[in-house]
Amino acid sequence: MALILLTGGGTAGHVNPNLALVPSLQQRGWQIAYAGSPSGIERELVQKAGIPFYAISSGKLRRYFAWQNFIDPFKVLKGVAEAYTLLGQLRPRVVFSKGGFVTVPVVWAAYLRRVPVVIHESDYTLGLANRLALPTAHRVCVTFPETLEFLGKYTAKAVCTGLPIRPELLNGSSDRGRALCQFHGELPILLVIGGSTGAQAINTAVRSALSELLAKWQIIHLCGKGNLDLSLQDKGGYRQFEYVTAELPDLLACADLVISRAGANAIFELLALGKPHLLIPLSSKSSRGDQILNANSFAKQGYSLVLPEENLTAEELVRQVAFLYTNRQEFIAKMSGNVTEKLGAIAKIVSILDVFLE
């Protein structure tokens, strides 16, 4: 049986699209293995899915000065050696890389082993890991059509596939979500998603506005690991979680509005579900600005209401939530469409990978 090695990590956004591909790949006859970092979130998510996981050393690709930058190149070289050995043992037909710093040594080792590499970029512009992989990749899959404009001489090997969305997200139960949170049906539900590592600015604004919000909303707050506020554990109408996996479809199903960061995975999932949402993209001060571009793209199409993090206050958050709820039907109408189309990325990517089955 032909084997495909998936790689990607650092955040759930680099892992979940890979996992979304797994059922279709298995149906096509692929054997699957996964390479990720020893301590990243990918290990937990992949092992839960029952996929063999192999840890690879890697440094962090920082865009700022830090003494660790002088050490990490040696970690990357160690990772290349480990990945080179792993590829020799597994002998995959192809490597599919979703991005994140752990993918760099895997992709470089694949080049040395002459194993074809297909990369996928979720965001509007390529992240640093995918930019480093671009010259040696056989195919480049992108989510936004506009991304093709940034690829220059590599455009010929690129295709806009969209983003793989986990089909199970569409099968959530509103009743199960409400029961999990012990919520009643009298007030609408606001779901706040800060990402797998949380979002301190959003957490602070939501909790600062909690009294005012709870007068009109029941709130589910996914605040990130280590970000629970124990003083709010018994607050009526407010339920906080560090991070959820199997419960997420049910929580999304019961939500009337969603506040979210603007990572590509999150926004395309909200689009597929047709959930009215307020995006608060990570600012350019603490990122390369990809979430801002993602959010602006969706705002131009009428899918999203956007609140820049620089303008985020408790008062502005309350105002924007009220505006969104009042005008929610306009956003729902813009997002409505063929769900099969929105989930078509899986079929497109699998068809590209199937070439290597032959």
C-alpha positions as a Python dict, from the first residue, in 0.01 Angstrom:
ca = {
    (1, 'M'): (0, 0, 0),
    (2, 'A'): (134, 343, -97),
    (3, 'L'): (217, 572, 195),
    (4, 'I'): (171, 948, 221),
    (5, 'L'): (353, 1145, 491),
    (6, 'L'): (153, 1441, 620),
    (7, 'T'): (331, 1720, 804),
    (8, 'G'): (228, 2048, 964),
    (9, 'G'): (217, 2184, 1316),
    (10, 'G'): (259, 2455, 1573),
    (11, 'T'): (-111, 2541, 1584),
    (12, 'A'): (-432, 2350, 1520),
    (13, 'G'): (-467, 2552, 1200),
    (14, 'H'): (-173, 2363, 1054),
    (15, 'V'): (-311, 2026, 1163),
    (16, 'N'): (-688, 2019, 1113),
    (17, 'P'): (-678, 2059, 732),
    (18, 'N'): (-446, 1758, 717),
    (19, 'L'): (-684, 1557, 933),
    (20, 'A'): (-975, 1666, 712),
    (21, 'L'): (-806, 1485, 422),
    (22, 'V'): (-754, 1157, 606),
    (23, 'P'): (-1090, 979, 543),
    (24, 'S'): (-1078, 1050, 169),
    (25, 'L'): (-711, 949, 145),
    (26, 'Q'): (-786, 622, 323),
    (27, 'Q'): (-1079, 554, 92),
    (28, 'R'): (-843, 594, -203),
    (29, 'G'): (-607, 336, -55),
    (30, 'W'): (-338, 555, 96),
    (31, 'Q'): (-152, 447, 409),
    (32, 'I'): (-92, 756, 625),
    (33, 'A'): (182, 868, 864),
    (34, 'Y'): (242, 1208, 1022),
    (35, 'A'): (559, 1403, 1105),
    (36, 'G'): (540, 1685, 1359),
    (37, 'S'): (721, 1850, 1646),
    (38, 'P'): (778, 1662, 1972),
    (39, 'S'): (576, 1900, 2189),
    (40, 'G'): (337, 2070, 1946),
    (41, 'I'): (-40, 2038, 1951),
    (42, 'E'): (-15, 1815, 1644),
    (43, 'R'): (104, 1516, 1846),
    (44, 'E'): (-212, 1512, 2058),
    (45, 'L'): (-450, 1570, 1766),
    (46, 'V'): (-286, 1317, 1535),
    (47, 'Q'): (-259, 1043, 1794),
    (48, 'K'): (-626, 1092, 1884),
    (49, 'A'): (-705, 1029, 1519),
    (50, 'G'): (-517, 698, 1535),
    (51, 'I'): (-246, 797, 1286),
    (52, 'P'): (120, 695, 1340),
    (53, 'F'): (310, 1001, 1460),
    (54, 'Y'): (684, 1067, 1425),
    (55, 'A'): (852, 1354, 1613),
    (56, 'I'): (1101, 1572, 1421),
    (57, 'S'): (1326, 1838, 1575),
    (58, 'S'): (1290, 2191, 1444),
    (59, 'G'): (1365, 2548, 1537),
    (60, 'K'): (1118, 2834, 1534),
    (61, 'L'): (1112, 3069, 1237),
    (62, 'R'): (1114, 3405, 1413),
    (63, 'R'): (1085, 3744, 1246),
    (64, 'Y'): (1244, 3930, 1538),
    (65, 'F'): (1577, 3929, 1719),
    (66, 'A'): (1625, 3661, 1983),
    (67, 'W'): (1936, 3477, 2099),
    (68, 'Q'): (1752, 3153, 2028),
    (69, 'N'): (1779, 3240, 1658),
    (70, 'F'): (2147, 3147, 1674),
    (71, 'I'): (2068, 2802, 1816),
    (72, 'D'): (1764, 2707, 1613),
    (73, 'P'): (1946, 2655, 1280),
    (74, 'F'): (2124, 2362, 1443),
    (75, 'K'): (1786, 2223, 1553),
    (76, 'V'): (1664, 2252, 1195),
    (77, 'L'): (1972, 2065, 1069),
    (78, 'K'): (1910, 1796, 1328),
    (79, 'G'): (1551, 1780, 1209),
    (80, 'V'): (1663, 1740, 849),
    (81, 'A'): (1881, 1445, 952),
    (82, 'E'): (1593, 1289, 1149),
    (83, 'A'): (1348, 1342, 864),
    (84, 'Y'): (1597, 1204, 611),
    (85, 'T'): (1626, 885, 818),
    (86, 'L'): (1247, 866, 863),
    (87, 'L'): (1183, 903, 492),
    (88, 'G'): (1430, 624, 426),
    (89, 'Q'): (1240, 398, 664),
    (90, 'L'): (886, 485, 555),
    (91, 'R'): (953, 536, 182),
    (92, 'P'): (647, 756, 117),
    (93, 'R'): (530, 823, -236),
    (94, 'V'): (467, 1188, -151),
    (95, 'V'): (488, 1439, 135),
    (96, 'F'): (194, 1674, 191),
    (97, 'S'): (299, 1981, 390),
    (98, 'K'): (50, 2214, 555),
    (99, 'G'): (300, 2469, 690),
    (100, 'G'): (437, 2559, 1029),
    (101, 'F'): (804, 2563, 1121),
    (102, 'V'): (825, 2185, 1176),
    (103, 'T'): (763, 2126, 805),
    (104, 'V'): (1088, 2289, 693),
    (105, 'P'): (1324, 2001, 782),
    (106, 'V'): (1073, 1746, 649),
    (107, 'V'): (1040, 1923, 313),
    (108, 'W'): (1415, 1971, 279),
    (109, 'A'): (1480, 1606, 363),
    (110, 'A'): (1219, 1505, 105),
    (111, 'Y'): (1409, 1709, -155),
    (112, 'L'): (1731, 1527, -64),
    (113, 'R'): (1549, 1192, -86),
    (114, 'R'): (1382, 1296, -413),
    (115, 'V'): (1039, 1243, -263),
    (116, 'P'): (776, 1467, -427),
    (117, 'V'): (629, 1740, -205),
    (118, 'V'): (287, 1905, -231),
    (119, 'I'): (237, 2210, -10),
    (120, 'H'): (-80, 2390, 92),
    (121, 'E'): (-114, 2749, 209),
    (122, 'S'): (-424, 2843, 406),
    (123, 'D'): (-373, 3217, 427),
    (124, 'Y'): (-389, 3501, 178),
    (125, 'T'): (-8, 3516, 152),
    (126, 'L'): (247, 3239, 199),
    (127, 'G'): (391, 3185, 544),
    (128, 'L'): (766, 3168, 590),
    (129, 'A'): (777, 2787, 606),
    (130, 'N'): (590, 2756, 277),
    (131, 'R'): (804, 3024, 115),
    (132, 'L'): (1110, 2817, 203),
    (133, 'A'): (940, 2506, 62),
    (134, 'L'): (813, 2673, -255),
    (135, 'P'): (1122, 2626, -479),
    (136, 'T'): (1135, 2248, -425),
    (137, 'A'): (759, 2175, -415),
    (138, 'H'): (607, 1978, -703),
    (139, 'R'): (263, 2136, -658),
    (140, 'V'): (138, 2434, -458),
    (141, 'C'): (-222, 2443, -334),
    (142, 'V'): (-365, 2776, -221),
    (143, 'T'): (-690, 2877, -51),
    (144, 'F'): (-748, 3229, -186),
    (145, 'P'): (-745, 3294, -564),
    (146, 'E'): (-559, 3620, -493),
    (147, 'T'): (-263, 3421, -357),
    (148, 'L'): (-172, 3312, -710),
    (149, 'E'): (-69, 3670, -781),
    (150, 'F'): (216, 3647, -526),
    (151, 'L'): (380, 3330, -661),
    (152, 'G'): (570, 3480, -954),
    (153, 'K'): (759, 3216, -1152),
    (154, 'Y'): (602, 2941, -941),
    (155, 'T'): (246, 3019, -1055),
    (156, 'A'): (261, 2741, -1317),
    (157, 'K'): (272, 2471, -1048),
    (158, 'A'): (5, 2632, -832),
    (159, 'V'): (-369, 2559, -813),
    (160, 'C'): (-644, 2722, -607),
    (161, 'T'): (-807, 2434, -422),
    (162, 'G'): (-970, 2615, -132),
    (163, 'L'): (-932, 2493, 225),
    (164, 'P'): (-1009, 2139, 345),
    (165, 'I'): (-1298, 2163, 592),
    (166, 'R'): (-1372, 1876, 828),
    (167, 'P'): (-1714, 1741, 716),
    (168, 'E'): (-1803, 1649, 1075),
    (169, 'L'): (-1828, 2022, 1157),
    (170, 'L'): (-2152, 2026, 957),
    (171, 'N'): (-2306, 1752, 1169),
    (172, 'G'): (-2314, 1925, 1508),
    (173, 'S'): (-2621, 1917, 1730),
    (174, 'S'): (-2754, 2241, 1876),
    (175, 'D'): (-2929, 2043, 2149),
    (176, 'R'): (-2606, 1869, 2250),
    (177, 'G'): (-2421, 2201, 2251),
    (178, 'R'): (-2678, 2364, 2478),
    (179, 'A'): (-2685, 2061, 2708),
    (180, 'L'): (-2306, 2063, 2736),
    (181, 'C'): (-2316, 2425, 2851),
    (182, 'Q'): (-2637, 2385, 3052),
    (183, 'F'): (-2790, 2672, 2857),
    (184, 'H'): (-3163, 2743, 2819),
    (185, 'G'): (-3343, 2860, 2508),
    (186, 'E'): (-3446, 3207, 2624),
    (187, 'L'): (-3136, 3400, 2520),
    (188, 'P'): (-2923, 3367, 2202),
    (189, 'I'): (-2575, 3216, 2227),
    (190, 'L'): (-2250, 3398, 2151),
    (191, 'L'): (-1948, 3175, 2082),
    (192, 'V'): (-1604, 3330, 2130),
    (193, 'I'): (-1309, 3149, 1966),
    (194, 'G'): (-955, 3270, 2030),
    (195, 'G'): (-776, 2983, 1854),
    (196, 'S'): (-598, 2679, 1998),
    (197, 'T'): (-360, 2898, 2201),
    (198, 'G'): (-620, 3157, 2294),
    (199, 'A'): (-620, 3533, 2232),
    (200, 'Q'): (-544, 3751, 2532),
    (201, 'A'): (-683, 4072, 2384),
    (202, 'I'): (-1015, 3904, 2302),
    (203, 'N'): (-1029, 3727, 2638),
    (204, 'T'): (-976, 4056, 2821),
    (205, 'A'): (-1236, 4247, 2618),
    (206, 'V'): (-1500, 3974, 2655),
    (207, 'R'): (-1451, 3944, 3029),
    (208, 'S'): (-1448, 4322, 3072),
    (209, 'A'): (-1782, 4341, 2890),
    (210, 'L'): (-1926, 4029, 3052),
    (211, 'S'): (-2193, 4195, 3266),
    (212, 'E'): (-2333, 4391, 2973),
    (213, 'L'): (-2313, 4097, 2732),
    (214, 'L'): (-2478, 3854, 2971),
    (215, 'A'): (-2786, 4077, 2987),
    (216, 'K'): (-2860, 3974, 2627),
    (217, 'W'): (-2647, 3667, 2559),
    (218, 'Q'): (-2539, 3330, 2685),
    (219, 'I'): (-2167, 3302, 2617),
    (220, 'I'): (-1940, 3010, 2528),
    (221, 'H'): (-1578, 3120, 2558),
    (222, 'L'): (-1295, 2911, 2411),
    (223, 'C'): (-1014, 3098, 2581),
    (224, 'G'): (-705, 2884, 2513),
    (225, 'K'): (-490, 2660, 2727),
    (226, 'G'): (-398, 2813, 3061),
    (227, 'N'): (-643, 3102, 3017),
    (228, 'L'): (-937, 2992, 3231),
    (229, 'D'): (-1058, 3252, 3483),
    (230, 'L'): (-1145, 3044, 3787),
    (231, 'S'): (-1337, 3331, 3943),
    (232, 'L'): (-1590, 3299, 3659),
    (233, 'Q'): (-1637, 2922, 3675),
    (234, 'D'): (-1983, 2947, 3831),
    (235, 'K'): (-2099, 3257, 3643),
    (236, 'G'): (-2453, 3202, 3516),
    (237, 'G'): (-2486, 3208, 3136),
    (238, 'Y'): (-2108, 3193, 3085),
    (239, 'R'): (-1920, 2873, 3007),
    (240, 'Q'): (-1547, 2873, 2941),
    (241, 'F'): (-1327, 2602, 2791),
    (242, 'E'): (-954, 2600, 2732),
    (243, 'Y'): (-985, 2406, 2408),
    (244, 'V'): (-1235, 2165, 2255),
    (245, 'T'): (-1212, 1900, 1986),
    (246, 'A'): (-1503, 1656, 1953),
    (247, 'E'): (-1740, 1909, 2114),
    (248, 'L'): (-1670, 2188, 1864),
    (249, 'P'): (-1934, 2089, 1603),
    (250, 'D'): (-2204, 2094, 1872),
    (251, 'L'): (-2090, 2429, 2013),
    (252, 'L'): (-2086, 2581, 1665),
    (253, 'A'): (-2430, 2437, 1593),
    (254, 'C'): (-2588, 2603, 1895),
    (255, 'A'): (-2418, 2942, 1842),
    (256, 'D'): (-2620, 3231, 1699),
    (257, 'L'): (-2315, 3456, 1654),
    (258, 'V'): (-1941, 3388, 1663),
    (259, 'I'): (-1646, 3610, 1757),
    (260, 'S'): (-1322, 3473, 1614),
    (261, 'R'): (-968, 3539, 1511),
    (262, 'A'): (-923, 3543, 1132),
    (263, 'G'): (-710, 3236, 1071),
    (264, 'A'): (-807, 3080, 740),
    (265, 'N'): (-937, 2759, 897),
    (266, 'A'): (-1168, 2942, 1132),
    (267, 'I'): (-1317, 3175, 874),
    (268, 'F'): (-1376, 2908, 610),
    (269, 'E'): (-1542, 2687, 870),
    (270, 'L'): (-1773, 2974, 965),
    (271, 'L'): (-1845, 3034, 596),
    (272, 'A'): (-1933, 2668, 540),
    (273, 'L'): (-2165, 2677, 841),
    (274, 'G'): (-2320, 3010, 746),
    (275, 'K'): (-2262, 3152, 1093),
    (276, 'P'): (-2274, 3533, 1129),
    (277, 'H'): (-1939, 3633, 1274),
    (278, 'L'): (-1722, 3917, 1397),
    (279, 'L'): (-1355, 3878, 1308),
    (280, 'I'): (-1082, 4030, 1524),
    (281, 'P'): (-763, 3957, 1325),
    (282, 'L'): (-428, 3931, 1495),
    (283, 'S'): (-255, 4268, 1455),
    (284, 'S'): (48, 4321, 1232),
    (285, 'K'): (250, 4405, 1543),
    (286, 'S'): (245, 4039, 1649),
    (287, 'S'): (209, 3865, 1311),
    (288, 'R'): (294, 3897, 944),
    (289, 'G'): (-50, 4045, 887),
    (290, 'D'): (-201, 3737, 723),
    (291, 'Q'): (-514, 3743, 939),
    (292, 'I'): (-580, 4105, 842),
    (293, 'L'): (-564, 4012, 474),
    (294, 'N'): (-787, 3709, 532),
    (295, 'A'): (-1044, 3918, 716),
    (296, 'N'): (-1040, 4199, 459),
    (297, 'S'): (-1097, 3950, 178),
    (298, 'F'): (-1404, 3811, 355),
    (299, 'A'): (-1531, 4157, 448),
    (300, 'K'): (-1515, 4269, 82),
    (301, 'Q'): (-1732, 3972, -12),
    (302, 'G'): (-1984, 4062, 257),
    (303, 'Y'): (-1923, 3749, 465),
    (304, 'S'): (-1768, 3907, 773),
    (305, 'L'): (-1783, 4203, 1007),
    (306, 'V'): (-1429, 4302, 1106),
    (307, 'L'): (-1304, 4478, 1420),
    (308, 'P'): (-930, 4561, 1413),
    (309, 'E'): (-752, 4460, 1731),
    (310, 'E'): (-621, 4815, 1766),
    (311, 'N'): (-984, 4931, 1808),
    (312, 'L'): (-1085, 4651, 2044),
    (313, 'T'): (-1237, 4770, 2370),
    (314, 'A'): (-1517, 4626, 2581),
    (315, 'E'): (-1749, 4904, 2467),
    (316, 'E'): (-1670, 4861, 2098),
    (317, 'L'): (-1707, 4485, 2125),
    (318, 'V'): (-2058, 4521, 2268),
    (319, 'R'): (-2150, 4770, 1996),
    (320, 'Q'): (-2023, 4549, 1713),
    (321, 'V'): (-2198, 4240, 1849),
    (322, 'A'): (-2526, 4431, 1866),
    (323, 'F'): (-2481, 4560, 1510),
    (324, 'L'): (-2401, 4212, 1379),
    (325, 'Y'): (-2702, 4054, 1547),
    (326, 'T'): (-2936, 4322, 1413),
    (327, 'N'): (-2804, 4274, 1059),
    (328, 'R'): (-2733, 3901, 1077),
    (329, 'Q'): (-2969, 3805, 795),
    (330, 'E'): (-2770, 4017, 547),
    (331, 'F'): (-2451, 3831, 634),
    (332, 'I'): (-2627, 3493, 622),
    (333, 'A'): (-2761, 3573, 275),
    (334, 'K'): (-2411, 3657, 150),
    (335, 'M'): (-2267, 3336, 290),
    (336, 'S'): (-2545, 3110, 165),
    (337, 'G'): (-2447, 2884, -120),
    (338, 'N'): (-2365, 2532, -217),
    (339, 'V'): (-2206, 2353, 80),
    (340, 'T'): (-2063, 2091, -156),
    (341, 'E'): (-1868, 2368, -328),
    (342, 'K'): (-1732, 2493, 1),
    (343, 'L'): (-1617, 2140, 87),
    (344, 'G'): (-1473, 2078, -258),
    (345, 'A'): (-1115, 2142, -149),
    (346, 'I'): (-1080, 1787, -16),
    (347, 'A'): (-1166, 1631, -351),
    (348, 'K'): (-937, 1870, -539),
    (349, 'I'): (-636, 1805, -315),
    (350, 'V'): (-689, 1429, -306),
    (351, 'S'): (-702, 1424, -688),
    (352, 'I'): (-364, 1601, -696),
    (353, 'L'): (-216, 1351, -451),
    (354, 'D'): (-367, 1054, -637),
    (355, 'V'): (-123, 1121, -922),
    (356, 'F'): (150, 979, -696),
    (357, 'L'): (-46, 658, -633),
    (358, 'E'): (34, 541, -986),
}
